[in-house]
Amino acid sequence: MPRLFKILQKKDARRAKEIDPHNKVRIIRALEIIDALGKVPPLRKSSAGQAPYDFIYIGLRPEQKELDKKIYKRILVRLKPMIREARKLHKEGLSYKRMHDLGLEYRALSRLLQKKIAKDEMVDELYKEIMKYSKRQETWFKRNKQIRWFEPTKAKEIEKYLTSKL
């Protein structure tokens, strides 16, 4: 991957600064765009050199206990359909190894279908992994200091904030 990133840096140093050097998918996509257009596409800017739109960043942050409950409930609601889908995909030729490589839910499903773990273990494992993923998402969003965070139940507060910004 460092080789791909170096290619991107040579072709478009500006865009390379905006892309995580470890994000292979984004690096490849940036290189595909350059190759498809035959040149480096310009950044979309208005005539004043500013982005063409003003943004108001709003983030909804539920209480942690509420988020935990929603994640667990979502797993339970989706459990049977997920298992059915994974069985169907395996029957159609998707290997357990490839299923494992597809990520979070499929990894747990492949282990379940191979009888390496029980259904309860899969639910617990999936819950823990989704909680970790949720934490990583929160950390990623915290980098954007422009986001104003609200509790989802505070509609009036959100409305007041938006009105003050318009």
C-alpha positions as a Markdown table, in Angstrom:
| # | Residue | x | y | z |
|---|---|---|---|---|
| 1 | Met | 0.0 | 0.0 | 0.0 |
| 2 | Pro | 2.8 | 2.5 | 0.6 |
| 3 | Arg | 3.6 | 2.1 | -3.1 |
| 4 | Leu | 0.1 | 3.1 | -4.1 |
| 5 | Phe | 0.1 | 6.1 | -1.8 |
| 6 | Lys | 3.5 | 7.2 | -3.3 |
| 7 | Ile | 1.9 | 7.0 | -6.8 |
| 8 | Leu | -1.0 | 9.2 | -5.6 |
| 9 | Gln | 1.4 | 11.7 | -4.0 |
| 10 | Lys | 3.2 | 12.0 | -7.4 |
| 11 | Lys | 0.0 | 12.4 | -9.4 |
| 12 | Asp | -2.0 | 14.5 | -6.9 |
| 13 | Ala | -0.1 | 15.7 | -3.8 |
| 14 | Arg | -3.1 | 17.9 | -2.8 |
| 15 | Arg | -5.5 | 14.9 | -2.7 |
| 16 | Ala | -2.9 | 12.7 | -1.0 |
| 17 | Lys | -2.9 | 15.1 | 1.9 |
| 18 | Glu | -6.6 | 14.5 | 2.4 |
| 19 | Ile | -6.5 | 10.7 | 2.2 |
| 20 | Asp | -5.5 | 8.3 | 5.0 |
| 21 | Pro | -2.3 | 6.6 | 3.6 |
| 22 | His | -3.6 | 3.3 | 5.0 |
| 23 | Asn | -7.0 | 3.5 | 3.3 |
| 24 | Lys | -6.4 | 1.3 | 0.2 |
| 25 | Val | -9.9 | 1.7 | -1.1 |
| 26 | Arg | -9.8 | 5.6 | -1.1 |
| 27 | Ile | -6.3 | 5.6 | -2.6 |
| 28 | Ile | -7.3 | 3.3 | -5.4 |
| 29 | Arg | -10.5 | 5.3 | -6.1 |
| 30 | Ala | -8.5 | 8.6 | -6.3 |
| 31 | Leu | -6.1 | 7.0 | -8.8 |
| 32 | Glu | -9.0 | 5.6 | -10.8 |
| 33 | Ile | -10.5 | 9.1 | -11.0 |
| 34 | Ile | -7.2 | 10.5 | -12.2 |
| 35 | Asp | -6.8 | 7.8 | -14.8 |
| 36 | Ala | -10.4 | 8.1 | -16.0 |
| 37 | Leu | -10.2 | 11.9 | -16.5 |
| 38 | Gly | -6.6 | 11.8 | -17.8 |
| 39 | Lys | -5.7 | 14.6 | -15.3 |
| 40 | Val | -6.1 | 15.6 | -11.8 |
| 41 | Pro | -9.7 | 17.0 | -11.3 |
| 42 | Pro | -9.9 | 20.4 | -9.7 |
| 43 | Leu | -11.3 | 20.9 | -6.3 |
| 44 | Arg | -14.8 | 22.3 | -6.4 |
| 45 | Lys | -14.6 | 25.9 | -5.2 |
| 46 | Ser | -16.6 | 28.9 | -5.7 |
| 47 | Ser | -15.2 | 32.0 | -7.5 |
| 48 | Ala | -14.2 | 33.4 | -4.1 |
| 49 | Gly | -12.0 | 30.3 | -3.4 |
| 50 | Gln | -14.5 | 29.0 | -0.8 |
| 51 | Ala | -16.4 | 25.7 | -0.9 |
| 52 | Pro | -19.6 | 26.2 | -2.9 |
| 53 | Tyr | -21.8 | 25.5 | 0.2 |
| 54 | Asp | -21.8 | 26.4 | 3.9 |
| 55 | Phe | -22.3 | 23.5 | 6.1 |
| 56 | Ile | -23.8 | 23.1 | 9.6 |
| 57 | Tyr | -22.6 | 20.0 | 11.2 |
| 58 | Ile | -25.1 | 18.4 | 13.6 |
| 59 | Gly | -24.3 | 15.2 | 15.6 |
| 60 | Leu | -26.7 | 13.2 | 17.6 |
| 61 | Arg | -25.2 | 11.5 | 20.6 |
| 62 | Pro | -27.6 | 9.2 | 22.5 |
| 63 | Glu | -26.8 | 8.2 | 26.1 |
| 64 | Gln | -24.4 | 5.3 | 26.1 |
| 65 | Lys | -26.9 | 3.0 | 27.8 |
| 66 | Glu | -29.5 | 3.8 | 25.2 |
| 67 | Leu | -27.0 | 3.1 | 22.4 |
| 68 | Asp | -26.0 | -0.2 | 24.0 |
| 69 | Lys | -29.6 | -1.3 | 24.1 |
| 70 | Lys | -30.3 | -0.3 | 20.5 |
| 71 | Ile | -27.2 | -2.1 | 19.3 |
| 72 | Tyr | -28.2 | -5.3 | 21.2 |
| 73 | Lys | -31.8 | -5.1 | 20.0 |
| 74 | Arg | -30.7 | -4.6 | 16.4 |
| 75 | Ile | -28.6 | -7.7 | 16.6 |
| 76 | Leu | -31.4 | -9.8 | 17.9 |
| 77 | Val | -33.9 | -8.5 | 15.4 |
| 78 | Arg | -31.5 | -9.2 | 12.5 |
| 79 | Leu | -30.2 | -12.5 | 13.7 |
| 80 | Lys | -32.4 | -14.9 | 11.9 |
| 81 | Pro | -32.3 | -13.0 | 8.6 |
| 82 | Met | -28.5 | -12.7 | 8.8 |
| 83 | Ile | -28.1 | -16.5 | 9.4 |
| 84 | Arg | -30.5 | -17.2 | 6.5 |
| 85 | Glu | -28.6 | -14.9 | 4.2 |
| 86 | Ala | -25.2 | -16.4 | 5.2 |
| 87 | Arg | -26.4 | -19.9 | 4.7 |
| 88 | Lys | -27.8 | -19.0 | 1.2 |
| 89 | Leu | -24.5 | -17.2 | 0.3 |
| 90 | His | -22.5 | -20.2 | 1.4 |
| 91 | Lys | -24.8 | -22.6 | -0.5 |
| 92 | Glu | -24.2 | -20.4 | -3.6 |
| 93 | Gly | -20.5 | -20.7 | -3.4 |
| 94 | Leu | -19.2 | -18.1 | -0.9 |
| 95 | Ser | -16.5 | -19.8 | 1.1 |
| 96 | Tyr | -16.3 | -19.5 | 4.9 |
| 97 | Lys | -12.9 | -17.9 | 4.5 |
| 98 | Arg | -14.2 | -15.2 | 2.2 |
| 99 | Met | -17.2 | -14.7 | 4.4 |
| 100 | His | -14.8 | -14.2 | 7.3 |
| 101 | Asp | -12.9 | -11.6 | 5.3 |
| 102 | Leu | -16.0 | -9.6 | 4.5 |
| 103 | Gly | -16.1 | -8.1 | 8.0 |
| 104 | Leu | -17.8 | -7.9 | 11.3 |
| 105 | Glu | -21.1 | -9.7 | 11.0 |
| 106 | Tyr | -20.0 | -12.1 | 8.3 |
| 107 | Arg | -17.0 | -13.1 | 10.4 |
| 108 | Ala | -19.2 | -14.1 | 13.3 |
| 109 | Leu | -21.7 | -15.8 | 11.0 |
| 110 | Ser | -19.0 | -17.9 | 9.3 |
| 111 | Arg | -17.8 | -19.1 | 12.7 |
| 112 | Leu | -21.4 | -19.9 | 13.7 |
| 113 | Leu | -22.2 | -21.8 | 10.5 |
| 114 | Gln | -19.0 | -23.8 | 10.9 |
| 115 | Lys | -20.1 | -24.7 | 14.5 |
| 116 | Lys | -17.0 | -23.1 | 16.0 |
| 117 | Ile | -19.2 | -21.0 | 18.3 |
| 118 | Ala | -22.8 | -21.3 | 19.6 |
| 119 | Lys | -25.5 | -18.8 | 18.7 |
| 120 | Asp | -25.3 | -17.1 | 22.1 |
| 121 | Glu | -21.6 | -16.7 | 21.8 |
| 122 | Met | -22.0 | -15.2 | 18.3 |
| 123 | Val | -24.5 | -12.7 | 19.6 |
| 124 | Asp | -22.1 | -11.7 | 22.5 |
| 125 | Glu | -19.1 | -11.6 | 20.2 |
| 126 | Leu | -21.0 | -9.5 | 17.6 |
| 127 | Tyr | -22.2 | -7.1 | 20.3 |
| 128 | Lys | -18.7 | -6.6 | 21.6 |
| 129 | Glu | -17.3 | -6.0 | 18.2 |
| 130 | Ile | -20.1 | -3.6 | 17.2 |
| 131 | Met | -19.5 | -1.7 | 20.4 |
| 132 | Lys | -15.8 | -1.3 | 19.5 |
| 133 | Tyr | -16.7 | -0.2 | 16.0 |
| 134 | Ser | -19.2 | 2.3 | 17.5 |
| 135 | Lys | -16.4 | 3.7 | 19.6 |
| 136 | Arg | -14.0 | 4.0 | 16.6 |
| 137 | Gln | -16.7 | 5.9 | 14.7 |
| 138 | Glu | -17.2 | 8.3 | 17.6 |
| 139 | Thr | -13.4 | 8.9 | 17.8 |
| 140 | Trp | -13.4 | 9.6 | 14.0 |
| 141 | Phe | -16.2 | 12.1 | 14.2 |
| 142 | Lys | -14.6 | 13.9 | 17.2 |
| 143 | Arg | -11.8 | 15.0 | 14.8 |
| 144 | Asn | -14.3 | 17.3 | 13.2 |
| 145 | Lys | -14.5 | 20.2 | 15.7 |
| 146 | Gln | -17.3 | 21.9 | 13.7 |
| 147 | Ile | -19.8 | 19.2 | 14.7 |
| 148 | Arg | -22.2 | 20.5 | 17.4 |
| 149 | Trp | -23.4 | 17.5 | 19.4 |
| 150 | Phe | -26.9 | 17.1 | 20.8 |
| 151 | Glu | -28.9 | 14.5 | 22.6 |
| 152 | Pro | -31.5 | 13.1 | 20.1 |
| 153 | Thr | -34.3 | 14.0 | 22.5 |
| 154 | Lys | -33.5 | 17.7 | 22.4 |
| 155 | Ala | -35.4 | 18.7 | 19.3 |
| 156 | Lys | -36.1 | 22.2 | 20.5 |
| 157 | Glu | -32.5 | 22.8 | 21.3 |
| 158 | Ile | -31.4 | 21.6 | 17.9 |
| 159 | Glu | -34.1 | 23.8 | 16.2 |
| 160 | Lys | -32.9 | 26.8 | 18.2 |
| 161 | Tyr | -29.3 | 26.2 | 17.2 |
| 162 | Leu | -30.1 | 25.8 | 13.5 |
| 163 | Thr | -32.3 | 28.9 | 13.5 |
| 164 | Ser | -29.4 | 30.9 | 15.0 |
| 165 | Lys | -27.1 | 29.7 | 12.2 |
| 166 | Leu | -29.3 | 30.5 | 9.3 |
